[in-house]
Amino acid sequence: MAKNEVNEKVNPLVITINETKEKFVLEFSRESVKFAEQRGFDINDVGKYPMTKIPELFYYAFRMHHKNISRERADRIFYDELNGMPDGMLERLGLLYSEPFEALSAIKEDGEAKNSRVTVEF
């Protein structure tokens, strides 16, 4: 089932470089999405400019757990270690990127209101 049908959390991606045993957790938070947006990243551009935007999305996915990873290091992991994305990875990164946006809405994905501590009158 799709995430939005059952309101499940999307599990992060974990990349392990076999030779060095380094583990990297790829995931997004509100801060990491803001970091990407402040640098002009638009998730809607991934389909239009895949050669540019897919490696950018991959790099920004490191931000939540690995702030010190440089773009150069992320590119080396992407191109040299991973040799491109396996099937399903781009879709998962897209789902992970969209998760923090739930914080902007007072309505849960199942249509119910979140338990707010304030009342808003219009």
LODRENVO-712340 format. One record per residue: residue number from 1; x, y, z of N, C-alpha, C in turn. Coordinates in Angstrom, 3 decimals, always signed. Layout:
i:npx:npy:npz:capx:capy:capz:cpx:cpy:cpz
NUM:X:Y:Z:X:Y:Z:X:Y:Z $
...
//
This chain:
i:npx:npy:npz:capx:capy:capz:cpx:cpy:cpz
1:+0.815:-1.184:+0.000:+0.000:+0.000:+0.000:+0.859:+1.249:+0.000 $
2:+0.364:+2.276:-0.616:+1.097:+3.542:-0.642:+1.066:+4.181:+0.728 $
3:+2.090:+4.953:+1.011:+2.239:+5.615:+2.310:+0.998:+6.411:+2.673 $
4:+0.477:+7.197:+1.733:-0.642:+8.058:+2.069:-1.933:+7.292:+2.324 $
5:-2.017:+6.053:+1.935:-3.222:+5.271:+2.195:-3.276:+4.765:+3.628 $
6:-2.148:+4.511:+4.248:-2.136:+3.962:+5.592:-1.426:+4.863:+6.591 $
7:-0.949:+6.034:+6.130:-0.312:+7.027:+7.007:+0.895:+6.449:+7.752 $
8:+1.731:+5.713:+7.046:+2.938:+5.142:+7.632:+4.117:+6.072:+7.436 $
9:+5.066:+5.969:+8.335:+6.326:+6.686:+8.167:+7.153:+5.946:+7.123 $
10:+7.808:+6.692:+6.260:+8.664:+6.098:+5.249:+10.020:+5.822:+5.888 $
11:+10.484:+4.604:+5.795:+11.781:+4.247:+6.372:+12.905:+4.924:+5.603 $
12:+13.929:+5.385:+6.316:+15.068:+6.007:+5.631:+15.832:+4.988:+4.798 $
13:+16.619:+5.494:+3.878:+17.533:+4.647:+3.109:+18.830:+4.528:+3.897 $
14:+19.405:+3.362:+3.918:+20.695:+3.156:+4.566:+21.647:+2.601:+3.519 $
15:+22.732:+3.319:+3.325:+23.754:+2.902:+2.373:+24.983:+2.471:+3.167 $
16:+25.467:+1.280:+2.901:+26.690:+0.788:+3.529:+27.727:+0.557:+2.442 $
17:+28.857:+1.200:+2.583:+29.958:+0.969:+1.649:+30.694:-0.273:+2.141 $
18:+30.589:-1.344:+1.405:+31.088:-2.645:+1.850:+32.572:-2.638:+2.188 $
19:+33.377:-1.966:+1.390:+34.822:-1.970:+1.589:+35.230:-1.315:+2.914 $
20:+34.595:-0.208:+3.261:+34.979:+0.548:+4.461:+34.017:+0.345:+5.629 $
21:+32.881:-0.284:+5.380:+31.822:-0.498:+6.371:+31.172:+0.818:+6.841 $
22:+31.384:+1.914:+6.097:+30.727:+3.177:+6.423:+29.240:+3.054:+6.140 $
23:+28.432:+3.568:+7.072:+26.980:+3.571:+6.895:+26.501:+5.004:+6.806 $
24:+25.595:+5.227:+5.871:+24.988:+6.538:+5.693:+23.474:+6.373:+5.698 $
25:+22.800:+7.180:+6.512:+21.344:+7.164:+6.584:+20.832:+8.355:+5.795 $
26:+20.048:+8.089:+4.772:+19.495:+9.139:+3.933:+18.031:+9.349:+4.294 $
27:+17.729:+10.595:+4.649:+16.392:+10.937:+5.128:+16.275:+12.456:+5.095 $
28:+15.076:+12.977:+5.226:+14.864:+14.422:+5.226:+14.113:+14.863:+6.476 $
29:+14.465:+16.050:+6.930:+13.761:+16.717:+8.016:+13.304:+18.074:+7.481 $
30:+12.549:+18.814:+8.282:+12.176:+20.165:+7.853:+13.426:+20.990:+7.560 $
31:+14.440:+20.867:+8.412:+15.672:+21.644:+8.231:+16.383:+21.259:+6.938 $
32:+16.466:+19.975:+6.642:+17.197:+19.565:+5.443:+16.439:+19.945:+4.164 $
33:+15.109:+19.935:+4.207:+14.324:+20.385:+3.051:+14.503:+21.892:+2.864 $
34:+14.483:+22.643:+3.967:+14.712:+24.088:+3.874:+16.103:+24.377:+3.314 $
35:+17.095:+23.613:+3.737:+18.462:+23.746:+3.234:+18.472:+23.582:+1.708 $
36:+17.782:+22.571:+1.222:+17.712:+22.318:-0.220:+16.974:+23.448:-0.936 $
37:+15.843:+23.863:-0.392:+15.055:+24.926:-1.023:+15.821:+26.244:-1.065 $
38:+16.566:+26.542:-0.014:+17.338:+27.783:+0.026:+18.422:+27.804:-1.052 $
39:+18.775:+26.648:-1.547:+19.768:+26.548:-2.616:+19.116:+26.373:-3.978 $
40:+17.814:+26.615:-4.044:+17.095:+26.591:-5.313:+16.571:+25.240:-5.748 $
41:+16.645:+24.235:-4.881:+16.164:+22.906:-5.263:+14.642:+22.894:-5.279 $
42:+14.075:+22.329:-6.335:+12.628:+22.155:-6.478:+12.396:+20.708:-6.888 $
43:+11.715:+19.957:-6.042:+11.490:+18.531:-6.305:+10.775:+18.310:-7.643 $
44:+9.997:+19.280:-8.084:+9.291:+19.155:-9.364:+10.232:+19.213:-10.564 $
45:+11.450:+19.674:-10.355:+12.424:+19.743:-11.442:+13.152:+18.420:-11.680 $
46:+12.980:+17.453:-10.798:+13.694:+16.172:-10.939:+13.347:+15.496:-12.256 $
47:+12.091:+15.517:-12.638:+11.687:+14.905:-13.906:+12.123:+15.687:-15.123 $
48:+12.235:+17.019:-14.983:+12.628:+17.869:-16.111:+14.133:+17.879:-16.352 $
49:+14.893:+17.828:-15.263:+16.349:+17.934:-15.337:+17.007:+16.811:-14.533 $
50:+16.788:+15.572:-14.916:+17.259:+14.449:-14.087:+18.777:+14.379:-13.913 $
51:+19.562:+14.749:-14.918:+21.022:+14.665:-14.791:+21.559:+15.635:-13.746 $
52:+20.850:+16.702:-13.513:+21.246:+17.694:-12.511:+20.568:+17.441:-11.181 $
53:+19.274:+17.201:-11.219:+18.474:+17.197:-9.999:+18.517:+15.891:-9.211 $
54:+18.696:+14.756:-9.860:+18.774:+13.496:-9.115:+20.016:+13.467:-8.216 $
55:+21.200:+13.813:-8.729:+22.357:+13.870:-7.819:+22.201:+14.919:-6.718 $
56:+21.519:+16.037:-7.004:+21.262:+17.039:-5.968:+20.375:+16.462:-4.867 $
57:+19.295:+15.791:-5.255:+18.390:+15.180:-4.280:+19.154:+14.179:-3.422 $
58:+19.988:+13.385:-4.048:+20.806:+12.412:-3.326:+21.697:+13.126:-2.309 $
59:+22.373:+14.180:-2.722:+23.230:+14.958:-1.814:+22.427:+15.542:-0.645 $
60:+21.293:+16.146:-0.921:+20.502:+16.758:+0.150:+19.966:+15.727:+1.134 $
61:+19.806:+14.482:+0.693:+19.320:+13.422:+1.591:+20.326:+13.105:+2.701 $
62:+21.574:+13.458:+2.508:+22.587:+13.247:+3.548:+22.444:+14.265:+4.684 $
63:+21.878:+15.406:+4.411:+21.897:+16.569:+5.309:+21.342:+16.283:+6.706 $
64:+20.311:+15.508:+6.812:+19.679:+15.277:+8.118:+20.621:+14.583:+9.103 $
65:+21.333:+13.576:+8.649:+22.173:+12.776:+9.549:+23.681:+12.968:+9.341 $
66:+24.068:+13.544:+8.222:+25.489:+13.653:+7.882:+25.777:+15.054:+7.324 $
67:+25.639:+16.065:+8.159:+25.790:+17.455:+7.710:+27.166:+17.761:+7.137 $
68:+28.157:+17.014:+7.518:+29.518:+17.307:+7.066:+29.895:+16.637:+5.748 $
69:+28.977:+15.906:+5.148:+29.256:+15.283:+3.852:+29.255:+16.374:+2.786 $
70:+30.339:+16.469:+2.049:+30.427:+17.467:+0.983:+29.691:+16.969:-0.261 $
71:+29.401:+17.894:-1.140:+28.760:+17.528:-2.405:+29.683:+16.592:-3.190 $
72:+30.973:+16.884:-3.149:+31.947:+16.040:-3.843:+31.916:+14.606:-3.310 $
73:+31.858:+14.443:-1.998:+31.811:+13.101:-1.386:+30.505:+12.396:-1.751 $
74:+29.396:+13.122:-1.701:+28.102:+12.536:-2.073:+28.122:+12.087:-3.535 $
75:+28.720:+12.900:-4.408:+28.823:+12.521:-5.822:+29.685:+11.279:-6.006 $
76:+30.777:+11.174:-5.248:+31.625:+9.973:-5.342:+30.847:+8.734:-4.894 $
77:+30.082:+8.869:-3.820:+29.264:+7.734:-3.365:+28.250:+7.364:-4.446 $
78:+27.594:+8.381:-5.002:+26.558:+8.151:-6.017:+27.124:+7.492:-7.269 $
79:+28.192:+8.075:-7.816:+28.708:+7.605:-9.098:+29.695:+6.448:-8.970 $
80:+30.587:+6.490:-7.980:+31.658:+5.503:-7.895:+31.310:+4.290:-7.027 $
81:+30.628:+4.520:-5.923:+30.301:+3.414:-5.011:+28.973:+2.759:-5.402 $
82:+27.956:+3.582:-5.584:+26.619:+3.077:-5.892:+26.477:+2.743:-7.376 $
83:+27.247:+3.443:-8.215:+27.151:+3.304:-9.671:+25.756:+3.622:-10.188 $
84:+25.142:+4.649:-9.637:+23.784:+5.033:-10.008:+22.781:+4.457:-9.029 $
85:+21.535:+4.784:-9.234:+20.480:+4.371:-8.299:+19.850:+3.047:-8.687 $
86:+19.698:+2.168:-7.710:+18.937:+0.941:-7.988:+17.451:+1.267:-8.137 $
87:+16.706:+0.339:-8.721:+15.263:+0.525:-8.890:+14.601:+0.836:-7.556 $
88:+13.732:+1.811:-7.559:+12.968:+2.155:-6.369:+13.613:+3.215:-5.493 $
89:+14.897:+3.474:-5.679:+15.586:+4.423:-4.802:+15.124:+5.862:-5.028 $
90:+14.938:+6.252:-6.268:+14.485:+7.610:-6.559:+13.084:+7.842:-5.989 $
91:+12.222:+6.867:-6.148:+10.870:+6.985:-5.597:+10.928:+7.123:-4.076 $
92:+11.764:+6.334:-3.421:+11.888:+6.410:-1.964:+12.423:+7.772:-1.529 $
93:+13.427:+8.293:-2.237:+13.950:+9.621:-1.901:+12.858:+10.677:-2.038 $
94:+12.036:+10.545:-3.062:+10.920:+11.480:-3.238:+9.926:+11.410:-2.085 $
95:+9.619:+10.201:-1.636:+8.712:+10.030:-0.492:+9.327:+10.602:+0.785 $
96:+10.609:+10.353:+0.968:+11.299:+10.889:+2.149:+11.322:+12.413:+2.120 $
97:+11.536:+12.978:+0.936:+11.574:+14.433:+0.794:+10.216:+15.054:+1.134 $
98:+9.145:+14.373:+0.776:+7.807:+14.935:+0.993:+7.304:+14.785:+2.430 $
99:+7.879:+13.882:+3.199:+7.398:+13.656:+4.566:+7.378:+14.894:+5.458 $
100:+8.432:+15.714:+5.494:+8.404:+16.874:+6.384:+7.293:+17.882:+6.073 $
101:+6.738:+17.853:+4.872:+5.683:+18.793:+4.517:+4.399:+18.561:+5.310 $
102:+4.271:+17.395:+5.921:+3.101:+17.107:+6.760:+3.016:+18.102:+7.919 $
103:+4.159:+18.624:+8.351:+4.181:+19.586:+9.457:+3.489:+20.895:+9.088 $
104:+3.333:+21.183:+7.805:+2.709:+22.431:+7.369:+1.190:+22.381:+7.398 $
105:+0.618:+21.212:+7.513:-0.831:+21.054:+7.480:-1.375:+20.637:+8.839 $
106:-2.528:+21.175:+9.188:-3.182:+20.811:+10.442:-4.017:+19.546:+10.281 $
107:-4.052:+19.004:+9.079:-4.841:+17.805:+8.800:-3.897:+16.650:+8.524 $
108:-4.152:+15.521:+9.187:-3.374:+14.319:+8.922:-3.772:+13.750:+7.566 $
109:-2.950:+12.857:+7.054:-3.227:+12.265:+5.749:-4.517:+11.453:+5.731 $
110:-4.958:+10.971:+6.883:-6.205:+10.203:+6.917:-7.429:+11.106:+7.005 $
111:-7.210:+12.448:+6.935:-8.314:+13.400:+6.916:-8.700:+13.953:+8.275 $
112:-8.187:+13.373:+9.342:-8.511:+13.866:+10.680:-7.606:+15.034:+11.054 $
113:-8.112:+15.884:+11.955:-7.324:+17.018:+12.421:-6.266:+16.545:+13.405 $
114:-5.107:+17.194:+13.359:-4.075:+16.912:+14.347:-4.537:+17.465:+15.689 $
115:-4.019:+16.929:+16.774:-4.373:+17.384:+18.099:-3.638:+18.692:+18.393 $
116:-4.307:+19.808:+18.124:-3.719:+21.115:+18.277:-3.889:+21.622:+19.706 $
117:-2.943:+22.462:+20.140:-3.025:+23.079:+21.463:-3.583:+24.490:+21.404 $
118:-3.982:+24.926:+20.225:-4.553:+26.249:+20.084:-5.819:+26.182:+19.239 $
119:-6.626:+27.184:+19.340:-7.833:+27.306:+18.528:-7.641:+28.470:+17.569 $
120:-7.972:+28.265:+16.320:-7.858:+29.318:+15.319:-9.260:+29.662:+14.849 $
121:-9.599:+30.942:+14.921:-10.893:+31.407:+14.431:-10.689:+32.207:+13.165 $
122:-11.575:+31.997:+12.189:-11.502:+32.744:+10.937:-12.616:+33.754:+10.879 $
//
